[in-house]
Amino acid sequence: MIDPDKLNRLREKYSGSGGADIHSPEFQRVAALQFSAGGRRTQPFAGVSTLLDAPYRPDAPELPDFGGLEIALIGVPMDLGVTNRAGARFGPRAVRTIERIGPYEYVLKMVPSAACRMADVGDVPLSSRFSLEACHHDIESFYNKVMDAGVIPLSVGGDHSISQSILKALGRDRPVGMIHFDAHCDTGGPYEGSKFHHGGPFRQAVLDGVLDPERTVQIGIRGSTEFLWEFSYESGMTVIHAEEMAQRGIPAVIEQTRRVVGDGPVYVSFDVDCLDPAFAPGTGTPEVGGLTTREAVELLRGLVGLDVIGGDVVEVAPQYDTNTTTAQAGAQMLFEILCLAVKALEQRRG
């Protein structure tokens, strides 16, 4: 039975108060960003959809400084590099429709959108819907502009081949490390006359000299294509298979990942097929036995403090997603990567 004195204290404090009346200083800070002077919150289902509900700035890429942005959310609607089911070209649009992601990361105690200048700058302008090679030229050129402006790019694909050309821009001055969530290592060789496909972006990135394999960790790997990934092992990448998560525990995987990538610049690439199809059915190459969304979020949170210089979420194919489950998961992973990028940005500010 509730203590009468406690009940009276609660009544005195909370009776007659509204939803915007919050007493905790930490929660007050977050609420102040959400409620208007009249105590109203923005309706999550209204207005124009953007990635993580960020301001929409399609003009920014045409400005030399990207309009003063520190972080740009970018769509890359291209899936000409798939080897199985197509449809990830609709990934950016699907992730934009997801509402109620953030703004508060309650474990990291962050409101990333309030700690940086960020915006959804729209999609990479692609010159051809038919030419895979032309699309990769366009992607690399666009991200070189992002680099020139000193902006951190967080992208939504598209198939995983887009990461190759993004890394060519981000690693142009020095090779970067990478934390790669996936069911597949994506270090295969050229197939059928093309080096631009979603099964080989990271072999090519290493050979291009923009990705440091000894500072690369691949998490969630599984499935029948293991025989294709010898480049990962020979080049010195750290491969952590999905079944190791239960055997070793998440804290051990986080510790190893942080030790391998060290203090240098690191890129975070999240393929949604890292997740078990129960949590991400809407993708081109699903593999049973994957991570849960809870495990993936916990792993990402454990990377806070690393020097994250960019990231992507790829392979969301919404037409195989009967109830937006995969797009929801993709948006949440993008939000967690945003938190990592903002924390790294704060550390660089000093």
C-alpha positions in Angstrom: 0.0 0.0 0.0 1.3 3.4 -0.9 2.6 5.6 1.9 0.1 8.4 2.5 2.8 11.0 3.1 4.5 10.0 -0.1 1.2 10.2 -2.0 0.6 13.7 -0.6 4.0 14.8 -1.7 3.4 13.5 -5.2 0.0 15.2 -5.3 1.5 18.5 -4.2 4.3 18.4 -6.7 2.5 17.0 -9.8 -1.3 17.7 -9.5 -2.3 20.4 -11.9 1.1 20.3 -13.7 1.3 19.8 -17.5 3.5 17.5 -19.6 6.0 20.3 -20.1 6.5 20.8 -16.3 9.6 18.7 -15.6 11.7 19.1 -12.4 14.9 17.2 -13.1 17.5 19.6 -14.4 18.7 17.0 -17.0 15.2 16.3 -18.3 14.4 20.0 -18.2 17.2 20.6 -20.6 15.9 18.0 -23.1 12.2 19.1 -22.7 13.1 22.8 -23.4 14.2 21.7 -26.9 10.9 19.9 -27.5 8.1 22.1 -26.1 7.0 25.5 -27.4 6.1 28.3 -25.1 2.6 27.1 -25.0 3.6 23.6 -23.9 3.0 22.0 -27.2 5.3 19.5 -29.0 5.8 19.2 -32.7 3.6 16.5 -34.2 5.9 13.7 -35.3 3.6 12.8 -38.2 3.4 16.3 -39.7 5.6 18.3 -42.0 8.2 17.2 -44.5 10.1 14.0 -43.7 13.9 14.3 -43.3 16.6 12.0 -41.9 16.3 12.1 -38.1 13.9 15.0 -38.4 16.8 17.3 -39.1 16.4 20.7 -40.8 16.3 20.3 -44.6 19.1 22.2 -46.4 19.2 21.1 -50.1 21.1 24.3 -50.8 24.1 23.4 -48.6 26.0 21.3 -51.1 26.1 24.3 -53.5 27.8 26.5 -50.9 31.6 26.3 -50.4 31.2 25.8 -46.6 28.1 23.6 -46.8 26.2 26.5 -45.2 28.3 26.3 -42.0 27.1 22.7 -41.3 29.3 20.4 -39.1 27.3 17.2 -39.9 25.5 16.5 -43.1 22.9 13.7 -43.4 22.9 12.5 -47.0 20.9 10.0 -49.0 22.5 7.9 -51.6 19.6 6.2 -53.5 21.7 3.8 -55.7 21.5 0.0 -55.8 23.0 -1.0 -59.1 25.7 -3.0 -57.2 23.4 -5.6 -55.6 24.0 -9.3 -56.2 20.6 -10.6 -55.0 17.4 -8.6 -54.3 17.3 -5.0 -55.6 15.4 -2.2 -53.9 17.9 -0.4 -51.6 17.6 2.7 -53.8 14.4 3.4 -51.8 16.3 3.2 -48.5 16.8 6.9 -48.0 13.2 7.6 -48.6 12.1 4.9 -46.2 14.4 6.0 -43.4 13.2 9.6 -43.8 9.6 8.5 -43.2 10.5 7.1 -39.7 9.5 9.4 -36.9 10.2 9.6 -33.2 13.9 8.7 -33.4 15.7 10.8 -30.8 16.2 13.5 -30.0 17.4 12.2 -26.6 19.9 9.3 -26.3 19.0 8.3 -22.7 22.0 6.0 -22.1 24.6 8.4 -23.5 22.6 11.3 -22.0 23.0 13.3 -25.3 20.8 15.4 -27.5 23.0 15.3 -30.5 20.9 17.6 -32.7 21.4 20.4 -30.0 25.2 19.9 -29.9 26.1 20.6 -33.5 25.0 22.3 -36.7 23.4 19.5 -38.7 20.9 19.1 -41.6 19.6 16.7 -44.1 21.1 18.0 -47.3 19.1 15.7 -49.6 20.4 13.0 -52.0 23.7 12.7 -53.9 22.8 13.9 -57.5 23.4 10.9 -59.7 23.9 11.5 -63.4 22.7 8.1 -64.6 20.1 5.6 -63.3 21.7 2.9 -65.5 25.5 3.2 -65.1 27.1 1.8 -61.9 30.4 3.3 -62.8 29.0 6.8 -63.4 27.1 6.7 -60.1 30.4 5.9 -58.2 32.1 8.8 -59.9 29.2 11.0 -58.8 29.4 9.7 -55.2 33.2 10.2 -54.9 32.9 13.7 -56.4 30.1 14.7 -54.0 32.0 13.4 -50.9 35.1 15.2 -52.0 33.1 18.4 -51.7 32.0 17.3 -48.2 35.6 16.8 -47.3 36.7 20.1 -48.7 34.1 21.8 -46.5 35.3 20.0 -43.4 31.8 18.4 -42.8 31.2 15.0 -41.2 29.0 12.9 -43.6 26.4 10.4 -42.3 24.8 8.6 -45.2 21.8 6.3 -45.9 22.1 4.0 -48.9 21.6 2.5 -51.3 23.6 -0.7 -51.5 26.9 -1.3 -49.7 29.0 -0.5 -52.8 28.5 3.2 -52.0 30.9 2.9 -49.1 33.8 2.3 -51.4 33.5 5.7 -53.1 32.7 7.5 -49.8 35.9 6.1 -48.3 37.9 7.2 -51.4 37.0 10.7 -50.4 37.3 10.4 -46.6 40.5 8.5 -46.8 42.2 10.6 -49.5 44.7 12.2 -47.2 45.4 9.1 -45.0 43.9 5.7 -44.7 41.1 5.4 -42.0 40.0 2.7 -39.7 36.6 1.2 -39.9 34.0 -0.5 -37.7 31.8 -2.6 -40.0 28.6 -4.2 -39.0 27.4 -6.8 -41.5 26.5 -10.4 -42.2 29.2 -10.4 -45.0 32.8 -9.1 -45.0 32.3 -7.5 -48.4 35.9 -8.1 -49.4 35.3 -10.1 -52.5 37.0 -9.4 -55.9 35.5 -8.0 -59.1 32.6 -10.0 -60.5 31.3 -10.1 -64.1 33.6 -7.2 -65.1 32.8 -4.8 -62.3 34.7 -3.9 -59.2 31.7 -1.8 -58.0 29.4 -4.2 -56.3 28.2 -4.5 -52.7 30.2 -7.7 -52.1 33.6 -6.1 -52.5 33.8 -2.4 -51.5 36.3 -2.9 -48.7 38.8 -5.0 -50.6 38.9 -2.2 -53.2 39.2 0.5 -50.4 42.2 -1.3 -49.0 43.8 -1.6 -52.5 43.1 2.1 -53.1 45.0 2.9 -50.0 42.1 4.6 -48.2 41.2 1.9 -45.6 43.6 0.5 -43.1 42.8 -3.2 -42.8 44.7 -3.6 -39.5 42.4 -0.9 -38.0 39.2 -2.5 -39.4 36.8 -4.6 -37.3 34.0 -6.6 -39.0 31.1 -7.6 -36.6 28.2 -10.0 -37.2 29.7 -12.0 -40.0 28.0 -15.3 -40.8 26.4 -17.4 -43.6 27.5 -19.5 -46.5 29.7 -17.0 -48.3 32.6 -17.2 -45.8 34.8 -18.7 -48.5 34.7 -15.4 -50.3 36.3 -13.4 -47.5 39.9 -14.6 -47.4 41.1 -11.0 -48.2 39.8 -9.9 -44.8 42.0 -12.4 -43.0 45.1 -12.0 -45.3 45.0 -8.2 -45.0 44.7 -8.2 -41.3 41.1 -7.3 -40.6 39.6 -8.4 -37.4 36.5 -10.6 -38.1 34.0 -11.2 -35.3 31.3 -13.8 -36.3 27.8 -13.4 -35.1 27.9 -16.6 -32.9 30.8 -15.0 -31.0 28.5 -12.4 -29.5 26.8 -14.9 -27.2 30.0 -16.8 -26.5 32.2 -13.8 -25.6 29.6 -11.1 -24.5 29.1 -7.6 -25.8 31.6 -5.9 -23.4 34.4 -8.1 -24.7 33.6 -7.3 -28.3 33.5 -3.6 -27.5 36.8 -3.8 -25.8 38.5 -5.6 -28.7 37.0 -3.2 -31.2 38.2 -0.1 -29.4 41.7 -1.6 -29.0 41.9 -2.5 -32.7 40.8 0.9 -34.1 42.7 2.9 -31.5 42.7 6.7 -31.4 42.9 7.3 -35.1 40.1 8.4 -37.5 37.4 5.7 -37.9 34.4 5.2 -40.2 31.3 3.3 -39.0 29.5 1.3 -41.7 26.3 -0.4 -40.8 24.7 -2.9 -43.2 21.2 -3.8 -41.8 21.7 -7.4 -42.8 24.0 -7.5 -39.8 20.7 -7.8 -37.9 18.8 -11.1 -37.9 15.9 -11.1 -40.5 13.5 -11.1 -37.5 14.6 -7.6 -36.9 15.5 -6.5 -40.5 13.6 -8.5 -43.1 13.7 -5.6 -45.6 17.1 -6.1 -47.1 18.7 -7.7 -50.2 20.7 -10.5 -48.7 19.2 -11.6 -45.4 21.1 -14.2 -43.3 19.6 -16.0 -40.3 21.4 -16.0 -37.0 22.2 -12.3 -36.8 22.4 -9.7 -34.1 19.3 -8.3 -32.3 18.6 -4.6 -32.5 19.3 -4.4 -28.8 22.8 -6.0 -29.2 23.6 -3.6 -32.2 22.5 -0.5 -30.2 24.6 -1.6 -27.2 27.6 -2.2 -29.4 27.3 1.2 -31.0 26.9 3.0 -27.7 30.1 1.2 -26.5 32.1 3.0 -29.3 31.4 6.5 -27.8 34.7 8.5 -27.6 36.3 7.2 -30.8 37.3 9.6 -33.5 34.4 9.0 -35.8 34.7 10.9 -39.0 31.7 9.6 -40.9 29.3 6.7 -41.2 26.6 5.1 -43.2 23.5 2.8 -42.9 23.0 0.8 -46.0 20.9 -2.0 -47.7 17.4 -0.9 -46.4 15.1 -2.3 -49.1 11.6 -1.3 -47.9 9.6 -3.3 -50.4 10.5 -6.5 -48.4 9.6 -4.7 -45.2 6.0 -5.4 -44.4 5.7 -3.1 -41.3 8.7 -0.7 -41.6 10.7 -2.8 -39.1 13.9 -2.5 -41.1 13.6 1.2 -41.8 12.9 1.7 -38.1 16.0 -0.2 -37.2 18.1 1.6 -39.8 17.0 5.0 -38.5 17.9 4.0 -34.9 21.3 2.9 -36.0 21.8 6.2 -37.9 20.9 8.1 -34.7 23.4 6.1 -32.6 26.1 6.8 -35.2 25.2 10.5 -35.1 25.8 10.4 -31.3 29.2 9.0 -31.9 30.0 11.6 -34.5 28.8 14.5 -32.3 30.9 13.2 -29.3 34.0 13.0 -31.6 33.2 16.5 -32.9 33.0 17.8 -29.3 36.4 16.2 -28.5 38.0 17.8 -31.5 36.7 21.2 -30.4 38.6 20.7 -27.2 
